[in-house]
């Protein structure tokens, strides 16, 4: 009985395996990126409608720069809207923002 895998062909099998692995990784990375962008779009919609959870989540994304451009002013805006609705975590972040307000205006430092 002839062997299915010959030792001379092992490099070919490794290259083929790596090729399929790379294709799989690229496909899943693109899917993840589109999914995250869709989440941000929905967060904007729900936050604009006044949902405090969405406002807080959107503020966190702007604060950390996750799938959006990092923007301290937008983060503070969404934290403030969530805090006005009674979100305690948003109130804590908003207090930190107000303490560092002078630093933001005097330099281009991050949040």
PAKOLGU-595020 format. One record per residue: y, z, x of N, C-alpha, C, CB in turn; residue number from 1. Coordinates in steps of 0.2 Angstrom, whole numbers, plus 5000, padded with zeros to 4 digits. Atoms other than C-alpha are relative to their C-alpha. Glycine has a CB too. Layout:
BEGIN
<atom n_c2="Y" n_c3="Z" n_c1="X" ca_c2="Y" ca_c3="Z" ca_c1="X" c_c2="Y" c_c3="Z" c_c1="X" cb_c2="Y" cb_c3="Z" cb_c1="X" num="NUM"/>
...
This chain:
BEGIN
<atom n_c2="4994" n_c3="5000" n_c1="5004" ca_c2="5000" ca_c3="5000" ca_c1="5000" c_c2="5006" c_c3="5000" c_c1="5004" cb_c2="5000" cb_c3="5006" cb_c1="4995" num="1"/>
<atom n_c2="4994" n_c3="5001" n_c1="4996" ca_c2="5017" ca_c3="4995" ca_c1="5007" c_c2="5005" c_c3="5005" c_c1="4998" cb_c2="5003" cb_c3="4993" cb_c1="4999" num="2"/>
<atom n_c2="4995" n_c3="4995" n_c1="5001" ca_c2="5031" ca_c3="5008" ca_c1="5009" c_c2="5006" c_c3="4997" c_c1="4996" cb_c2="5002" cb_c3="5003" cb_c1="5006" num="3"/>
<atom n_c2="4994" n_c3="5003" n_c1="5004" ca_c2="5045" ca_c3="5006" ca_c1="4997" c_c2="5006" c_c3="5000" c_c1="5004" cb_c2="5002" cb_c3="5005" cb_c1="4994" num="4"/>
<atom n_c2="4994" n_c3="4999" n_c1="4995" ca_c2="5058" ca_c3="5012" ca_c1="5010" c_c2="4998" c_c3="4999" c_c1="5007" cb_c2="5003" cb_c3="5007" cb_c1="4999" num="5"/>
<atom n_c2="5001" n_c3="5001" n_c1="4993" ca_c2="5057" ca_c3="5005" ca_c1="5027" c_c2="5005" c_c3="5003" c_c1="5004" cb_c2="5000" cb_c3="4992" cb_c1="5002" num="6"/>
<atom n_c2="4995" n_c3="4997" n_c1="4996" ca_c2="5065" ca_c3="5014" ca_c1="5041" c_c2="5005" c_c3="4996" c_c1="5003" cb_c2="4996" cb_c3="5003" cb_c1="5006" num="7"/>
<atom n_c2="4995" n_c3="5004" n_c1="4997" ca_c2="5074" ca_c3="4999" ca_c1="5047" c_c2="5006" c_c3="4999" c_c1="4994" cb_c2="4997" cb_c3="4993" cb_c1="5001" num="8"/>
<atom n_c2="4995" n_c3="5001" n_c1="5005" ca_c2="5083" ca_c3="4998" ca_c1="5030" c_c2="5004" c_c3="5006" c_c1="4998" cb_c2="4996" cb_c3="4997" cb_c1="4994" num="9"/>
<atom n_c2="4997" n_c3="4993" n_c1="5002" ca_c2="5089" ca_c3="5016" ca_c1="5029" c_c2="5007" c_c3="4999" c_c1="5000" cb_c2="4997" cb_c3="5005" cb_c1="5005" num="10"/>
<atom n_c2="4993" n_c3="5001" n_c1="4999" ca_c2="5106" ca_c3="5011" ca_c1="5035" c_c2="5003" c_c3="4996" c_c1="4994" cb_c2="5002" cb_c3="4996" cb_c1="5006" num="11"/>
<atom n_c2="4998" n_c3="5004" n_c1="5005" ca_c2="5107" ca_c3="4998" ca_c1="5021" c_c2="5001" c_c3="5005" c_c1="4993" cb_c2="4996" cb_c3="4994" cb_c1="4998" num="12"/>
<atom n_c2="5000" n_c3="4995" n_c1="5006" ca_c2="5102" ca_c3="5012" ca_c1="5008" c_c2="5006" c_c3="5005" c_c1="5000" cb_c2="4993" cb_c3="5003" cb_c1="5000" num="13"/>
<atom n_c2="4994" n_c3="4995" n_c1="4999" ca_c2="5115" ca_c3="5024" ca_c1="5015" c_c2="5007" c_c3="4997" c_c1="4998" cb_c2="5000" cb_c3="5003" cb_c1="5007" num="14"/>
<atom n_c2="4994" n_c3="5004" n_c1="5001" ca_c2="5129" ca_c3="5011" ca_c1="5014" c_c2="5000" c_c3="4999" c_c1="4992" cb_c2="5000" cb_c3="4993" cb_c1="5003" num="15"/>
<atom n_c2="5000" n_c3="5001" n_c1="5007" ca_c2="5124" ca_c3="5007" ca_c1="4996" c_c2="5001" c_c3="5006" c_c1="4996" cb_c2="4993" cb_c3="4997" cb_c1="4998" num="16"/>
<atom n_c2="4999" n_c3="4994" n_c1="5003" ca_c2="5123" ca_c3="5025" ca_c1="4991" c_c2="5007" c_c3="5002" c_c1="5001" cb_c2="4996" cb_c3="5005" cb_c1="5003" num="17"/>
<atom n_c2="4993" n_c3="4999" n_c1="4999" ca_c2="5140" ca_c3="5028" ca_c1="4999" c_c2="5005" c_c3="4996" c_c1="4995" cb_c2="5002" cb_c3="5000" cb_c1="5007" num="18"/>
<atom n_c2="4996" n_c3="5005" n_c1="5004" ca_c2="5147" ca_c3="5013" ca_c1="4990" c_c2="5000" c_c3="5003" c_c1="4992" cb_c2="4998" cb_c3="4993" cb_c1="5000" num="19"/>
<atom n_c2="5001" n_c3="4998" n_c1="5007" ca_c2="5141" ca_c3="5019" ca_c1="4973" c_c2="5004" c_c3="5007" c_c1="4999" cb_c2="4993" cb_c3="5001" cb_c1="4997" num="20"/>
<atom n_c2="4996" n_c3="4993" n_c1="5000" ca_c2="5148" ca_c3="5037" ca_c1="4977" c_c2="5007" c_c3="4999" c_c1="4999" cb_c2="4998" cb_c3="5004" cb_c1="5006" num="21"/>
<atom n_c2="4993" n_c3="5002" n_c1="5000" ca_c2="5165" ca_c3="5030" ca_c1="4981" c_c2="5002" c_c3="4997" c_c1="4993" cb_c2="5002" cb_c3="4996" cb_c1="5005" num="22"/>
<atom n_c2="4999" n_c3="5003" n_c1="5006" ca_c2="5165" ca_c3="5020" ca_c1="4965" c_c2="5000" c_c3="5005" c_c1="4994" cb_c2="4995" cb_c3="4994" cb_c1="4998" num="23"/>
<atom n_c2="5000" n_c3="4995" n_c1="5004" ca_c2="5160" ca_c3="5035" ca_c1="4955" c_c2="5006" c_c3="5005" c_c1="5000" cb_c2="4994" cb_c3="5004" cb_c1="5000" num="24"/>
<atom n_c2="4994" n_c3="4995" n_c1="4998" ca_c2="5174" ca_c3="5046" ca_c1="4963" c_c2="5006" c_c3="4997" c_c1="4997" cb_c2="5000" cb_c3="5002" cb_c1="5007" num="25"/>
<atom n_c2="4994" n_c3="5003" n_c1="5002" ca_c2="5187" ca_c3="5033" ca_c1="4960" c_c2="5001" c_c3="5000" c_c1="4992" cb_c2="5000" cb_c3="4993" cb_c1="5003" num="26"/>
<atom n_c2="5000" n_c3="5000" n_c1="5007" ca_c2="5182" ca_c3="5031" ca_c1="4942" c_c2="5002" c_c3="5006" c_c1="4997" cb_c2="4993" cb_c3="4997" cb_c1="4997" num="27"/>
<atom n_c2="4999" n_c3="4994" n_c1="5003" ca_c2="5182" ca_c3="5049" ca_c1="4938" c_c2="5007" c_c3="5003" c_c1="5002" cb_c2="4995" cb_c3="5005" cb_c1="5002" num="28"/>
<atom n_c2="4993" n_c3="4998" n_c1="4999" ca_c2="5199" ca_c3="5052" ca_c1="4947" c_c2="5005" c_c3="4997" c_c1="4996" cb_c2="5001" cb_c3="4998" cb_c1="5008" num="29"/>
<atom n_c2="4996" n_c3="5004" n_c1="5004" ca_c2="5207" ca_c3="5039" ca_c1="4937" c_c2="5000" c_c3="5003" c_c1="4993" cb_c2="4998" cb_c3="4992" cb_c1="4999" num="30"/>
<atom n_c2="5001" n_c3="4996" n_c1="5006" ca_c2="5200" ca_c3="5047" ca_c1="4921" c_c2="5003" c_c3="5006" c_c1="4999" cb_c2="4992" cb_c3="5000" cb_c1="4998" num="31"/>
<atom n_c2="4996" n_c3="4993" n_c1="5000" ca_c2="5206" ca_c3="5064" ca_c1="4926" c_c2="5007" c_c3="4999" c_c1="5000" cb_c2="4998" cb_c3="5004" cb_c1="5006" num="32"/>
<atom n_c2="4993" n_c3="5002" n_c1="5000" ca_c2="5223" ca_c3="5057" ca_c1="4930" c_c2="5003" c_c3="4998" c_c1="4993" cb_c2="5002" cb_c3="4995" cb_c1="5005" num="33"/>
<atom n_c2="4998" n_c3="5003" n_c1="5007" ca_c2="5225" ca_c3="5048" ca_c1="4913" c_c2="4999" c_c3="5006" c_c1="4995" cb_c2="4995" cb_c3="4995" cb_c1="4998" num="34"/>
<atom n_c2="5001" n_c3="4994" n_c1="5005" ca_c2="5218" ca_c3="5064" ca_c1="4904" c_c2="5006" c_c3="5005" c_c1="5001" cb_c2="4993" cb_c3="5003" cb_c1="5001" num="35"/>
<atom n_c2="4995" n_c3="4995" n_c1="4999" ca_c2="5231" ca_c3="5075" ca_c1="4912" c_c2="5007" c_c3="4997" c_c1="4998" cb_c2="5000" cb_c3="5002" cb_c1="5008" num="36"/>
<atom n_c2="4994" n_c3="5003" n_c1="5002" ca_c2="5245" ca_c3="5063" ca_c1="4909" c_c2="5001" c_c3="5000" c_c1="4992" cb_c2="5001" cb_c3="4993" cb_c1="5002" num="37"/>
<atom n_c2="5000" n_c3="4999" n_c1="5008" ca_c2="5240" ca_c3="5063" ca_c1="4890" c_c2="5001" c_c3="5007" c_c1="4998" cb_c2="4993" cb_c3="4997" cb_c1="4998" num="38"/>
<atom n_c2="4999" n_c3="4993" n_c1="5002" ca_c2="5240" ca_c3="5082" ca_c1="4890" c_c2="5007" c_c3="5001" c_c1="5000" cb_c2="4996" cb_c3="5004" cb_c1="5004" num="39"/>
<atom n_c2="4993" n_c3="4999" n_c1="4999" ca_c2="5258" ca_c3="5082" ca_c1="4897" c_c2="5004" c_c3="4997" c_c1="4994" cb_c2="5002" cb_c3="4997" cb_c1="5006" num="40"/>
<atom n_c2="4997" n_c3="5004" n_c1="5006" ca_c2="5263" ca_c3="5069" ca_c1="4883" c_c2="4999" c_c3="5004" c_c1="4994" cb_c2="4997" cb_c3="4993" cb_c1="5000" num="41"/>
<atom n_c2="5001" n_c3="4996" n_c1="5006" ca_c2="5255" ca_c3="5080" ca_c1="4870" c_c2="5004" c_c3="5007" c_c1="5000" cb_c2="4993" cb_c3="5001" cb_c1="4999" num="42"/>
<atom n_c2="4996" n_c3="4994" n_c1="4999" ca_c2="5263" ca_c3="5096" ca_c1="4877" c_c2="5008" c_c3="4999" c_c1="4998" cb_c2="4999" cb_c3="5003" cb_c1="5007" num="43"/>
<atom n_c2="4993" n_c3="5001" n_c1="5002" ca_c2="5280" ca_c3="5088" ca_c1="4876" c_c2="5001" c_c3="4999" c_c1="4992" cb_c2="5002" cb_c3="4993" cb_c1="5003" num="44"/>
<atom n_c2="5000" n_c3="5001" n_c1="5007" ca_c2="5277" ca_c3="5083" ca_c1="4858" c_c2="5000" c_c3="5007" c_c1="4996" cb_c2="4995" cb_c3="4995" cb_c1="4997" num="45"/>
<atom n_c2="5001" n_c3="4994" n_c1="5003" ca_c2="5271" ca_c3="5100" ca_c1="4853" c_c2="5006" c_c3="5005" c_c1="5001" cb_c2="4994" cb_c3="5003" cb_c1="5001" num="46"/>
<atom n_c2="4994" n_c3="4996" n_c1="4998" ca_c2="5285" ca_c3="5109" ca_c1="4863" c_c2="5006" c_c3="4998" c_c1="4996" cb_c2="5001" cb_c3="5000" cb_c1="5007" num="47"/>
<atom n_c2="4994" n_c3="5002" n_c1="5003" ca_c2="5298" ca_c3="5099" ca_c1="4855" c_c2="5000" c_c3="5002" c_c1="4992" cb_c2="5001" cb_c3="4992" cb_c1="5000" num="48"/>
<atom n_c2="5001" n_c3="4998" n_c1="5007" ca_c2="5291" ca_c3="5104" ca_c1="4838" c_c2="5001" c_c3="5007" c_c1="4999" cb_c2="4994" cb_c3="4997" cb_c1="4997" num="49"/>
<atom n_c2="4999" n_c3="4993" n_c1="5000" ca_c2="5293" ca_c3="5122" ca_c1="4843" c_c2="4994" c_c3="5005" c_c1="5001" cb_c2="5003" cb_c3="5002" cb_c1="4993" num="50"/>
<atom n_c2="5006" n_c3="4996" n_c1="4999" ca_c2="5276" ca_c3="5128" ca_c1="4847" c_c2="5001" c_c3="5004" c_c1="5007" cb_c2="4993" cb_c3="4996" cb_c1="5000" num="51"/>
<atom n_c2="4999" n_c3="4996" n_c1="4994" ca_c2="5278" ca_c3="5143" ca_c1="4859" c_c2="4995" c_c3="4999" c_c1="5006" cb_c2="5001" cb_c3="5007" cb_c1="4998" num="52"/>
<atom n_c2="5006" n_c3="5001" n_c1="4995" ca_c2="5261" ca_c3="5140" ca_c1="4868" c_c2="5001" c_c3="4994" c_c1="5004" cb_c2="4993" cb_c3="5000" cb_c1="4997" num="53"/>
<atom n_c2="4998" n_c3="5007" n_c1="4996" ca_c2="5266" ca_c3="5122" ca_c1="4872" c_c2="5006" c_c3="5001" c_c1="5004" cb_c2="5000" cb_c3="4995" cb_c1="4995" num="54"/>
<atom n_c2="4994" n_c3="4999" n_c1="4996" ca_c2="5283" ca_c3="5127" ca_c1="4878" c_c2="4998" c_c3="5004" c_c1="5006" cb_c2="5005" cb_c3="5004" cb_c1="4996" num="55"/>
<atom n_c2="5001" n_c3="4996" n_c1="4994" ca_c2="5276" ca_c3="5140" ca_c1="4890" c_c2="4995" c_c3="4996" c_c1="5004" cb_c2="4996" cb_c3="5006" cb_c1="4998" num="56"/>
<atom n_c2="5005" n_c3="5004" n_c1="4996" ca_c2="5262" ca_c3="5128" ca_c1="4896" c_c2="5004" c_c3="4994" c_c1="5003" cb_c2="4995" cb_c3="4997" cb_c1="4996" num="57"/>
<atom n_c2="4996" n_c3="5005" n_c1="4997" ca_c2="5275" ca_c3="5114" ca_c1="4899" c_c2="5005" c_c3="5003" c_c1="5005" cb_c2="5004" cb_c3="4997" cb_c1="4994" num="58"/>
<atom n_c2="4995" n_c3="4997" n_c1="4995" ca_c2="5287" ca_c3="5126" ca_c1="4908" c_c2="4996" c_c3="5002" c_c1="5006" cb_c2="5002" cb_c3="5007" cb_c1="4997" num="59"/>
<atom n_c2="5004" n_c3="4999" n_c1="4995" ca_c2="5272" ca_c3="5131" ca_c1="4919" c_c2="4999" c_c3="4994" c_c1="5004" cb_c2="4993" cb_c3="5003" cb_c1="4998" num="60"/>
<atom n_c2="5001" n_c3="5006" n_c1="4997" ca_c2="5269" ca_c3="5113" ca_c1="4923" c_c2="5006" c_c3="4998" c_c1="5004" cb_c2="4998" cb_c3="4994" cb_c1="4995" num="61"/>
<atom n_c2="4994" n_c3="5002" n_c1="4996" ca_c2="5287" ca_c3="5110" ca_c1="4928" c_c2="5001" c_c3="5005" c_c1="5005" cb_c2="5006" cb_c3="5000" cb_c1="4995" num="62"/>
<atom n_c2="5000" n_c3="4995" n_c1="4995" ca_c2="5287" ca_c3="5126" ca_c1="4938" c_c2="4996" c_c3="4998" c_c1="5006" cb_c2="4999" cb_c3="5007" cb_c1="4997" num="63"/>
<atom n_c2="5005" n_c3="5002" n_c1="4995" ca_c2="5272" ca_c3="5121" ca_c1="4948" c_c2="5000" c_c3="4993" c_c1="5002" cb_c2="4993" cb_c3="5002" cb_c1="4998" num="64"/>
<atom n_c2="5001" n_c3="5007" n_c1="4998" ca_c2="5274" ca_c3="5102" ca_c1="4948" c_c2="4994" c_c3="4997" c_c1="4999" cb_c2="5002" cb_c3="4999" cb_c1="5007" num="65"/>
<atom n_c2="5007" n_c3="5003" n_c1="5002" ca_c2="5257" ca_c3="5099" ca_c1="4940" c_c2="5001" c_c3="4994" c_c1="4995" cb_c2="4996" cb_c3="5005" cb_c1="4997" num="66"/>
<atom n_c2="5000" n_c3="5006" n_c1="5004" ca_c2="5257" ca_c3="5081" ca_c1="4934" c_c2="5007" c_c3="4998" c_c1="4997" cb_c2="4995" cb_c3="5000" cb_c1="4994" num="67"/>
<atom n_c2="4993" n_c3="5002" n_c1="5001" ca_c2="5276" ca_c3="5081" ca_c1="4932" c_c2="5004" c_c3="5002" c_c1="5006" cb_c2="5003" cb_c3="5004" cb_c1="4994" num="68"/>
<atom n_c2="4996" n_c3="4999" n_c1="4994" ca_c2="5290" ca_c3="5081" ca_c1="4945" c_c2="5002" c_c3="5007" c_c1="4999" cb_c2="5006" cb_c3="4995" cb_c1="5000" num="69"/>
<atom n_c2="4998" n_c3="4993" n_c1="5000" ca_c2="5294" ca_c3="5099" ca_c1="4949" c_c2="5007" c_c3="5000" c_c1="4999" cb_c2="4998" cb_c3="5004" cb_c1="5007" num="70"/>
<atom n_c2="4993" n_c3="4999" n_c1="5003" ca_c2="5310" ca_c3="5104" ca_c1="4940" c_c2="5001" c_c3="5007" c_c1="4998" cb_c2="5002" cb_c3="4994" cb_c1="4995" num="71"/>
<atom n_c2="4998" n_c3="4993" n_c1="5002" ca_c2="5317" ca_c3="5122" ca_c1="4940" c_c2="5004" c_c3="5000" c_c1="4994" cb_c2="5003" cb_c3="5003" cb_c1="5006" num="72"/>
<atom n_c2="4995" n_c3="5000" n_c1="5006" ca_c2="5330" ca_c3="5118" ca_c1="4927" c_c2="4996" c_c3="4999" c_c1="4993" cb_c2="5005" cb_c3="4995" cb_c1="5000" num="73"/>
<atom n_c2="5004" n_c3="5001" n_c1="5006" ca_c2="5317" ca_c3="5111" ca_c1="4915" c_c2="4995" c_c3="5005" c_c1="4999" cb_c2="4996" cb_c3="4993" cb_c1="5000" num="74"/>
<atom n_c2="5005" n_c3="4994" n_c1="5001" ca_c2="5305" ca_c3="5125" ca_c1="4918" c_c2="5004" c_c3="5006" c_c1="4997" cb_c2="4997" cb_c3="5002" cb_c1="5007" num="75"/>
<atom n_c2="4996" n_c3="4995" n_c1="5003" ca_c2="5319" ca_c3="5137" ca_c1="4914" c_c2="5001" c_c3="4999" c_c1="4993" cb_c2="5006" cb_c3="5002" cb_c1="5004" num="76"/>
<atom n_c2="4999" n_c3="5002" n_c1="5007" ca_c2="5323" ca_c3="5128" ca_c1="4898" c_c2="4994" c_c3="5002" c_c1="4996" cb_c2="5002" cb_c3="4993" cb_c1="5000" num="77"/>
<atom n_c2="5006" n_c3="4999" n_c1="5004" ca_c2="5305" ca_c3="5128" ca_c1="4892" c_c2="4998" c_c3="5008" c_c1="5000" cb_c2="4995" cb_c3="4996" cb_c1="5002" num="78"/>
<atom n_c2="5001" n_c3="4993" n_c1="4999" ca_c2="5303" ca_c3="5146" ca_c1="4898" c_c2="5004" c_c3="5004" c_c1="4995" cb_c2="5001" cb_c3="5003" cb_c1="5007" num="79"/>
<atom n_c2="4996" n_c3="4997" n_c1="5005" ca_c2="5318" ca_c3="5151" ca_c1="4888" c_c2="4999" c_c3="4999" c_c1="4993" cb_c2="5007" cb_c3="4998" cb_c1="5002" num="80"/>
<atom n_c2="5002" n_c3="5001" n_c1="5007" ca_c2="5313" ca_c3="5143" ca_c1="4872" c_c2="4994" c_c3="5004" c_c1="4998" cb_c2="4998" cb_c3="4992" cb_c1="4999" num="81"/>
<atom n_c2="5006" n_c3="4996" n_c1="5002" ca_c2="5296" ca_c3="5151" ca_c1="4873" c_c2="5002" c_c3="5008" c_c1="5000" cb_c2="4994" cb_c3="4999" cb_c1="5005" num="82"/>
<atom n_c2="4998" n_c3="4993" n_c1="5000" ca_c2="5304" ca_c3="5168" ca_c1="4877" c_c2="5004" c_c3="5002" c_c1="4994" cb_c2="5004" cb_c3="5002" cb_c1="5007" num="83"/>
<atom n_c2="4997" n_c3="4999" n_c1="5006" ca_c2="5315" ca_c3="5167" ca_c1="4862" c_c2="4996" c_c3="5001" c_c1="4994" cb_c2="5005" cb_c3="4994" cb_c1="4999" num="84"/>
<atom n_c2="5005" n_c3="4999" n_c1="5005" ca_c2="5300" ca_c3="5166" ca_c1="4852" c_c2="4995" c_c3="5006" c_c1="5001" cb_c2="4995" cb_c3="4993" cb_c1="4999" num="85"/>
<atom n_c2="5003" n_c3="4994" n_c1="4999" ca_c2="5293" ca_c3="5182" ca_c1="4859" c_c2="4994" c_c3="4999" c_c1="5005" cb_c2="4997" cb_c3="5002" cb_c1="4994" num="86"/>
<atom n_c2="5006" n_c3="5000" n_c1="4995" ca_c2="5281" ca_c3="5176" ca_c1="4873" c_c2="5002" c_c3="5004" c_c1="5006" cb_c2="4999" cb_c3="4992" cb_c1="5002" num="87"/>
<atom n_c2="4998" n_c3="4995" n_c1="4994" ca_c2="5281" ca_c3="5190" ca_c1="4886" c_c2="4999" c_c3="4997" c_c1="5007" cb_c2="4995" cb_c3="5006" cb_c1="4999" num="88"/>
<atom n_c2="5001" n_c3="5003" n_c1="4994" ca_c2="5274" ca_c3="5180" ca_c1="4900" c_c2="5006" c_c3="4995" c_c1="5002" cb_c2="4994" cb_c3="4995" cb_c1="5001" num="89"/>
<atom n_c2="4994" n_c3="5005" n_c1="4999" ca_c2="5289" ca_c3="5167" ca_c1="4898" c_c2="5006" c_c3="5005" c_c1="5001" cb_c2="5001" cb_c3="4996" cb_c1="4994" num="90"/>
<atom n_c2="4994" n_c3="4995" n_c1="4999" ca_c2="5301" ca_c3="5182" ca_c1="4897" c_c2="5000" c_c3="5002" c_c1="5008" cb_c2="5000" cb_c3="5006" cb_c1="4996" num="91"/>
<atom n_c2="5000" n_c3="4998" n_c1="4993" ca_c2="5295" ca_c3="5188" ca_c1="4914" c_c2="5002" c_c3="4994" c_c1="5005" cb_c2="4992" cb_c3="5002" cb_c1="5002" num="92"/>
<atom n_c2="4998" n_c3="5005" n_c1="4996" ca_c2="5296" ca_c3="5171" ca_c1="4922" c_c2="5008" c_c3="4998" c_c1="5000" cb_c2="4996" cb_c3="4993" cb_c1="4999" num="93"/>
<atom n_c2="4993" n_c3="5002" n_c1="5001" ca_c2="5313" ca_c3="5168" ca_c1="4915" c_c2="5005" c_c3="5006" c_c1="5003" cb_c2="5002" cb_c3="5001" cb_c1="4992" num="94"/>
<atom n_c2="4997" n_c3="4995" n_c1="4996" ca_c2="5319" ca_c3="5185" ca_c1="4922" c_c2="5000" c_c3="4998" c_c1="5008" cb_c2="4997" cb_c3="5007" cb_c1="4999" num="95"/>
<atom n_c2="5001" n_c3="5002" n_c1="4993" ca_c2="5313" ca_c3="5179" ca_c1="4939" c_c2="5005" c_c3="4994" c_c1="5002" cb_c2="4993" cb_c3="4998" cb_c1="5002" num="96"/>
<atom n_c2="4995" n_c3="5005" n_c1="4999" ca_c2="5323" ca_c3="5163" ca_c1="4937" c_c2="5007" c_c3="5002" c_c1="5000" cb_c2="4999" cb_c3="4995" cb_c1="4994" num="97"/>
<atom n_c2="4993" n_c3="4998" n_c1="5000" ca_c2="5339" ca_c3="5172" ca_c1="4932" c_c2="5002" c_c3="5004" c_c1="5006" cb_c2="5001" cb_c3="5004" cb_c1="4994" num="98"/>
<atom n_c2="4999" n_c3="4996" n_c1="4993" ca_c2="5337" ca_c3="5183" ca_c1="4948" c_c2="5002" c_c3="4995" c_c1="5005" cb_c2="4995" cb_c3="5005" cb_c1="5001" num="99"/>
<atom n_c2="4999" n_c3="5005" n_c1="4994" ca_c2="5336" ca_c3="5168" ca_c1="4959" c_c2="5005" c_c3="4994" c_c1="4998" cb_c2="4993" cb_c3="4997" cb_c1="5001" num="100"/>
<atom n_c2="4996" n_c3="5005" n_c1="5002" ca_c2="5349" ca_c3="5158" ca_c1="4950" c_c2="5005" c_c3="4998" c_c1="5005" cb_c2="5004" cb_c3="5002" cb_c1="4994" num="101"/>
<atom n_c2="4995" n_c3="5002" n_c1="4995" ca_c2="5362" ca_c3="5159" ca_c1="4964" c_c2="4997" c_c3="4996" c_c1="5006" cb_c2="5003" cb_c3="5007" cb_c1="5003" num="102"/>
<atom n_c2="5004" n_c3="5004" n_c1="4994" ca_c2="5349" ca_c3="5153" ca_c1="4977" c_c2="4999" c_c3="4993" c_c1="4998" cb_c2="4993" cb_c3="5003" cb_c1="5001" num="103"/>
<atom n_c2="5001" n_c3="5007" n_c1="5003" ca_c2="5346" ca_c3="5137" ca_c1="4966" c_c2="5006" c_c3="4996" c_c1="5001" cb_c2="4997" cb_c3="5000" cb_c1="4993" num="104"/>
<atom n_c2="4994" n_c3="5004" n_c1="4999" ca_c2="5364" ca_c3="5132" ca_c1="4966" c_c2="5002" c_c3="4999" c_c1="5007" cb_c2="5005" cb_c3="5004" cb_c1="4996" num="105"/>
<atom n_c2="4997" n_c3="5001" n_c1="4993" ca_c2="5368" ca_c3="5135" ca_c1="4984" c_c2="4995" c_c3="4996" c_c1="5004" cb_c2="5000" cb_c3="5007" cb_c1="5003" num="106"/>
<atom n_c2="5005" n_c3="5004" n_c1="4996" ca_c2="5352" ca_c3="5126" ca_c1="4990" c_c2="4996" c_c3="4996" c_c1="4996" cb_c2="4997" cb_c3="5004" cb_c1="5006" num="107"/>
<atom n_c2="5005" n_c3="5004" n_c1="5004" ca_c2="5339" ca_c3="5114" ca_c1="4985" c_c2="4993" c_c3="5003" c_c1="5001" cb_c2="5000" cb_c3="4993" cb_c1="5002" num="108"/>
<atom n_c2="5007" n_c3="4996" n_c1="4999" ca_c2="5325" ca_c3="5127" ca_c1="4986" c_c2="4996" c_c3="4999" c_c1="4994" cb_c2="5001" cb_c3="5007" cb_c1="5002" num="109"/>
<atom n_c2="5005" n_c3="5000" n_c1="5006" ca_c2="5310" ca_c3="5127" ca_c1="4975" c_c2="5001" c_c3="5006" c_c1="4996" cb_c2="4993" cb_c3="4998" cb_c1="5002" num="110"/>
<atom n_c2="5000" n_c3="4994" n_c1="5005" ca_c2="5308" ca_c3="5139" ca_c1="4960" c_c2="4997" c_c3="5006" c_c1="5003" cb_c2="4996" cb_c3="4998" cb_c1="4994" num="111"/>
